[in-house]
Amino acid sequence: MKKFGTVYIVAVVLLFLATMMTFTVDERQYAIVFRLGEITSVKKEPGLYFKLPFVENVKHYEKRIVTLDWNQADRFITREKKNLIVDFFVKWKIIDPKKYQVSVAGNELEAKRRIAQTVNDGLRSEFGKRTVNEVVSGERGTIMQILRKTADQKMRRDIGAQIIDVRLRRVDLPEKVSDSVYGRMATERKSVANQLRSEGAEAAERIRADADKQREVILAEAYKDAQVLKGEGDGIAAEIYANAYNKNPDFYAFYRSQEAYKKSFNNKSDIMVLDQGSDFFKYMRSLTGNQ
């Protein structure tokens, strides 16, 4: 029993020493190894590592992206000396754990404070170059790109952090001036809309006038062509009539008289007052036997 207790104690001691001599790093972390307070190595890859017990200690840092949510809205002054209320958020992560440890002692709150101060300074600089309209609508995307680039350069150099994105969540006017500014913007937009409507109406009138002109030209051309065709048809008809007359003048005269009778007595109510000796009744007298 005593021997078993000794083995148990030895096993516990060995397990304790093994625990003290090893540490793990997963894919979401960095690890810095300290020896008596001095940095000896940085572990960036996941795996199992060894250390000297009681002499070396390990500190882990987050490798994943962290969000700095700066919802403490601040006032910023534009080029027009107008105040804007702005808040933002930043996406960042550690890329140099050694520099991060040296600069902020691994304190995430201190790192966020320095990042927020850098972005805040950049906002004041960029807003001071622009008008309210440019900040609110025209160049908001450009401002965010500039802030991300400048903050990234500074934070890489100062604390070993990468700034992945900077977003302006809210850009508002103070309540006292927002109504008047929005009213002025609405008036300007209305003026632009009226101008566009006037230009559209003018263009529509030009289009209608041009269409009417083209219509008149087309109708005139069509009438001219119709008259030409009609004249050609009348000429052909006259030629046919002349040829028919020349071949048999008596039959032609008889045919024309029949056409005249047909048109003259088309309705029962038609009345004609003519002398009975008129040539109009020539063929009627022939049919009755009276000359």
DRENLUMMAR-158966 format. One record per residue (C-alpha): residue in three letters; x, y, z. Coordinates in steps of 0.001 Angstrom, whole numbers, plus 500000, padded with zeros to 6 digits. Layout:
BEGIN
alaXYZ/...
This chain:
BEGIN
met500000500000500000/lys502908502352500827/lys504504501554497484/phe501274502353495688/gly501044505713497470/thr504593506568496434/val503824505758492784/tyr500714507870492949/ile502617510848494334/val505320510493491695/ala502685510348488948/val501005513472490263/val504336515297490440/leu505218514261486870/leu501791515316485621/phe502195518655487365/leu505654519139485840/ala504315518193482393/thr501567520752482815/met504079523367483865/met506413522542480966/thr503862522616478087/phe501245524965476693/thr498984524995473635/val498134527642471088/asp494978527262468994/glu494261528837465605/arg492442531812467210/gln495390532938469341/tyr498937534206469514/ala501166533345472453/ile504132535257473892/val506668533454476087/phe508254535520478880/arg511397534552480830/leu511689536529484037/gly509579539287482479/glu511493539451479183/ile509961538321475872/thr511816535283474556/ser509581534090471722/val506251534620469957/lys504150531659468863/lys501890532481465915/glu501100528971464701/pro498718526585466516/gly500262523587468303/leu501850522200471484/tyr504912524026472840/phe507353523608475753/lys508544526098478362/leu510732526113481435/pro508614525733484551/phe508782528492487194/val511054530511484911/glu508926531096481831/asn505282532115481611/val502939532480478626/lys500415535140477709/his497777534598475002/tyr496325537253472668/glu493303537219470373/lys494096536666466692/arg490521537210465476/ile488964540508464366/val487814542747467219/thr485154545462467039/leu485667548890468553/asp482131550272468934/trp482592553985469644/asn479020555054470388/gln480018558151472314/ala478879560662469713/asp481232563650469360/arg480857567046467711/phe482928567783464622/ile483196571110462783/thr482933571321458986/arg484547573832456654/glu481428576004457018/lys481916576071460812/lys478816573910461266/asn478635571235463954/leu477952567585463138/ile477210564779465592/val479189561667464616/asp479807558189465972/phe481660555294464347/phe482921551750464736/val486237550128463786/lys487172546556462855/trp490751545700463859/lys493039542826464862/ile496520542198466255/ile499168541360463663/asp502354541942465699/pro501804540560469210/lys505283541555470411/lys504795545210469484/tyr501278545056470908/gln502658543814474230/val505408546421474354/ser503200549384473378/val500012548762475397/ala501143545944477738/gly498534543703476160/asn495725545908477480/glu492846545787474980/leu491105548808476518/glu494250550895476045/ala494562549667472449/lys490953550638471733/arg491490554047473305/arg494468554747471048/ile492658553516467941/ala489606555657468769/gln491810558716469328/thr493536558197465969/val490227557846464109/asn488805560822465999/asp491744563017464980/gly491368561876461377/leu487677562738461402/arg488345566254462639/ser490916566764459899/glu488703565408457095/phe485515567143458226/gly487370570451458464/lys488081570229454704/arg484474569602453633/thr480994571136453728/val477975569592455448/asn476535568425452125/glu479811566751451117/val480116564979454460/val476506563791454629/ser476060562577451066/gly478793563334448567/glu482086562133450062/arg481169559900452988/gly482687556816451362/thr485883558695450520/ile486239559867454126/met485929556301455447/gln488575555050453008/ile490997557799454021/leu490395557147457726/arg490987553412457350/lys494214553923455423/thr495722556552457728/ala494652554769460929/asp495993551460459618/gln499399552952458866/lys499650554565462300/met498376551568464306/arg500667549125462481/arg503592551350463384/asp502538552177466961/ile500847549117468459/gly501141546312465899/ala497439546301464982/gln495765546242461556/ile492738548473460926/ile490463546483458646/asp487535548867458348/val486239552207459634/arg482540553011459345/leu480636556205460130/arg477467554929461706/arg475751558274462256/val476363561743460842/asp473664564126462086/leu473141567813462576/pro472334569161466034/glu468584569362466537/lys468552573176466610/val469933573545463091/ser468823570325461418/asp465362571619460473/ser466679574769458790/val469446572906456958/tyr467118570187455741/gly464634572850454689/arg467320574620452650/met468389571334451083/ala464762570562450196/thr464397574006448582/glu467556573469446541/arg466351570047445398/lys462959571515444479/ser464666574223442419/val466707571606440582/ala463560569525439984/asn461713572534438549/gln464620573318436257/leu464697569727435024/arg460934569822434411/ser461289573051432397/glu464081571571430314/gly461977568441429794/ala458956570491428681/glu461134572473426257/ala462574569278424798/ala459049567830424466/glu457898570913422536/arg460860570611420181/ile460098566939419608/arg456405567631418952/ala457210570481416540/asp459660568295414658/ala457101565456414509/asp454401567829413181/lys456814569132410548/gln457706565628409441/arg453994564722409338/glu453210567666407051/val456131566800404765/ile455037563150404592/leu451408564118403818/ala452519566580401141/glu454777563986399528/ala451973561415399668/tyr449459563860398107/lys451916564713395357/asp452534561041394612/ala448775560375394678/gln448123563197392198/val450867561922389938/leu449412558405390034/lys445893559738389474/gly447074561782386513/glu448820558779385060/gly445669556674385595/asp443449559326383959/gly445822559463381028/ile445729555697380617/ala441913555696380905/ala441621558467378309/glu443906556548376006/ile441761553405376424/tyr438584555389375746/ala440143556983372648/asn441271553626371321/ala437802552185371900/tyr436159555148370187/asn438432554891367183/lys437658551196366753/asn433823551576366843/pro432510555110367334/asp428844554075367216/phe429213551390369912/tyr431266553739372053/ala428575556429371805/phe425922553833372649/tyr427921552605375684/arg428454556115377000/ser424734556861376600/gln423852553724378587/glu426165554842381382/ala424516558265381343/tyr421030556692381524/lys422092554525384432/lys423414557482386416/ser420518559769385524/phe417713557357386516/asn419385555849389533/asn416499556747391903/lys412762556688391205/ser412442560192392572/asp414888561654390040/ile413256564140387604/met414745565555384425/val413105568209382258/leu414394567952378674/asp413084568604375200/gln411824565363373611/gly413936566029370611/ser417105566177372663/asp419998563935371656/phe419914562528375191/phe416910560368374176/lys418435559321370876/tyr418865555647371742/met415559555472373604/arg413746556582370444/ser415671553986368478/leu414489551219370841/thr410832552274370476/gly411095552584366725/asn410611556333366686/gln413298558286364955/
